[in-house]
Amino acid sequence: MTIHTMKSTTFDKVDFEQWKEEAIRSLKGKPLESLMTKTLEGIDLQPLYTRESFIEGVRVTKQQTGWIIAQQTHAMNGQQFVRELKNSLDRGNEAIVYDGTQPFDWDESSLLEIAQLMTDYPIFITNTKKEDSFLKAFTFVDEANRSAVKGAIAVSGWTLPEGFQQVRTTVAETWAAHHNGADAVTELALALAQAAQYTEKQETFDHFAKDFFVRFAVDTHFFMEIAKFRAFRVLWQAFSAAYGVTNAPSIPLLATTSLRSYSKLDPYVNLLRAGNETFAAVLGGADVMTVHPHDVLTGPSESSIRFARNIQLVLKEETHVDKVIDPAGGSYFIETLTSELVDKAWALFVGIEAAGGYETYMANGSLAALLEQRRDEVAKGKQSLIGTNVYADAAATEFADWSGIAVEGRLAEPFEDLRLLFSKEQPRTVLLTFGALKDFKPRADFVAGFLATGGIQCEWSPAFEDAQAAQAWLANEQVDYAIVCATPTLTEAVMETILKGWSENTLLDIAGKYEPAMTQQWLDAGLNGFLFSGQNKVDKLIAIHTTWKGGVDGE
């Protein structure tokens, strides 16, 4: 082919209907709807978004490019805090971040240094009580310099000293709701509900808006989180319009990587989660970003703190998204998803207000139901937590909690409890394999992975041709728990013989699901149960431990 031919080559245009026909053909009998992804927000994510399917909505962008890298400083006393803070500021951090979950005493000299730094770097404070001595730093700032201090702090019942006009103190905090089950729609609606609650207590909307900011946790659903930040700005404009404000004032959006998906199991996967979440937040338009170290649940180290900070530095250096006002704007998918979030969140917000407002909603049990749904999806493998409920790593794990972080509702906790349980003592487990390797290996791999999520290590037996060979081998082995791994046909052929000679002191399960009559027949003959895809892994693993221990302890 000559270069002339290449230049004159054209490609046929394919419309959505042609794509749809090809997609249906490739699905081999499955409906096109099987390509859709249903979310907890009640949104059906389509396999393809085109101009024709595009749902256009109002677009409201942030006023300037970039974001503030706001990395939390971890320390045990004031002097160490100042030392670590200065070190992080020299290495790319752009803010003073204090979390009062683990308060400590501050000496006056350290507070003076914080006060001096506050005039050069914005300050952000979370999880802090009004008695925390760190707050004395504000009184050490010279009155002539207080107007230069910027930031956002959330301290209930504490009054900021006079003169800090650029420090916001009224927050719509969604952190707790997020970790107790809230989806993106619920978080957006609750942020508005808190805004409505505050507005009613202020003299004017303008006075409230100048002191208001929002803090969102960012989870791993990449596109949904991008749309969440974009949607809030649209919702804020609609909220302001309801109070007669046509040009809605800009509200800072603070983002913090969620701990809902963080796990103590295979903690380096948390690095990937943090990177995903951070990128989503900045693409969505977050103004301030805080990244938790991957080992924050058990106690951060110097290296993990550096890794967390470098996530933001790499994004700025390599992606250049800090040079663009709305990096995700124009995508049919993101624009449509943003519009759907706006519509659903506004409807929920109106419903919350009609039912009594923010406090009433938080007390009515709706979040508990959402959290239970999330945990059920993780337990059944509908939602993957790499290294925890799928592709589990059996390496030694640090289970101790770190006192410097407080979080409820983590999805990995049930699996962490199981791993701790089986790390103390576990049954000798064998996969009984039958037939050719290519026939039993898929099921054996599945079972090994299933058991690994609870920390149960298993051995593979020789590949048996029949039930008698398996019984002869087992007679010389001390096995506590065995799982038959074979094709359905071969499983049905060997089970009757195996069950007749099976010891009641050894648990026996089968890999796979079978028709009800045969299932009941095997159970009546002494079979313990089955392991199969979509099963609640947590319930099954607890049942294995309970039965193995004779029903004494199933906790």
C-alpha positions, 0 to 999 in steps of 0.5 A: 500500500502506497502512501497515496493510497493510505491518504485516500483511505476512508472508513465506514461510519457505524451508527448505534444501531449497527453497533447494537446488532454486532454487540447482540451477535457477540453476546450469543443469546444473552440480552443487550441489557446484560452489558449494563451495570446497575449501581446502588444509586439506582442508575443503569450504566450503559455499555456505550454512550453516544451523542444520541443517548447523551442527557444534556444538563447544566454544567457548573465548573470551578472558578480556577484550575488546580487543587491544593495538596493537603496531606495530613501530618502524623505525629505524637507531640507538637514538636514532632508535628512541626518537624514533620509538617515542615518536611512535608511542605518542603517535599510538595505538601501545600497545606497544614492538615490536623486531625484531632482523632488522637489529640496530644499536648502542645507546647507554646513554642510549637504553637507559635511555629504553627501560627507563623506557618498559617500565614503562608499555608492554608489550614484544614482541621477535622475530627477535632474537639473544642478542648484540643490545645492545637486550636490555641495556635489561632490566638498566636497569630498576630491580628494584623496577619489574620486576614491572610490566613486561609482554610476550613475547619470543622470544630463543633462548639468552638468559636474562631477568634476575630479577624480570620475572614478567609477561614471557613467554619461551617461544614457539610460533612459526609464522611460518617454517612459515606462510611455508614453506607451512603451512595453518591446520590445520598451523599449529595442530598445529605450535603444539601440537607446540612446546608439547608439546616445551616441556612435557617440559622443564619441571618442572610444566605450570603453570610452563610455561604461565605462560611460554608464548605463541603467535605466528601469522601472519595470511593473507588467507583471512578466515574461515579466519583468524578460525576459526584463532584461535578454534580454538587456544583450544579446542585449548589447553584440550584440550592442557591437559586431557591434562596433568590441567589442567581450567581451562586458563590463558589464553595470549596470542595474538600476531598479525602480518600475513603477508608470504606474500601481500605483493608488490612489484608494485602494493604499495598492494594490500598495504594491502588485504591488511593490513586484511583480515588485521588484521580477521580476527585481531581478530575471531578473538580475537588479544590483540596485533596487529602490522601490516606497512607495505604497502612493508615489502619494499622499505623502509617510509616515514613514511607507510606506517608511519602507514597500518599503524598507522591500520588498527588505530585505524580498526578500533577506532573504527569497528567497536567489535569491541574491546568484544565478547569473541567477535565471530564467535561464533554464526555457523553458518559460523564455528562450523562452520569452527572445529570442523572446524579443531579436529578436523583440527588435533588429529588432525595434532598426534597424528600429528606426536607419534607420528612423532617430534614437532615437529623431525621434522615440520619436517625431513620435507619436508611443508611444502615440498610445501605451499609448492609447491602454493600456488605452483602455484595462484598460477601457474595463477590458482587463487589470486588475488594482485591486481596480481600474477598478475591485474589486473597494473599495468605501473607502474614497480616497486621490486625491491630488497630491504630488509635490515630484513625477512627472509621466505621463501616469498612467493608473488609472487616468481616474478612479480616475477622475471619483471617484472624480467626483462622490464623489462630487455628484451622482445619487441615484442608484438602481438595479431592480432585478427580479426572483430568487436570483440565477438568477439575482445575477450574473448580479447584482454583475457585475453591482455593481462592474462596478459602483463601479469603478466610485464610484457610490454606489447602492442599491438592490431592492426587487426581483420582480416577474413581471413589475407591482410589480417593478412599484408599488415599484418605485412609492414610491421611489426617484430613479435617476438611475436604472439598470434592473438585470435579466435573458435574458428571464425575461428581455425581458418579463418585459421591454415593460411594464416597459418602457411604464410607465417609467419616463423620469426624471429617467435613465434606463439601462439594464445589459447585451447585446441583439440582435440589433433589440430588443436593438433598440426597447428598446432605441427608447422606452426610454431606456438609454443604457446597461452595459455589460462585455467588455464595455468601463467603463470610457466612460459609466460612463461619459455618465451616469453622463452627462445624469443624469445632463442633459448634462450640464457637462460631464467632 
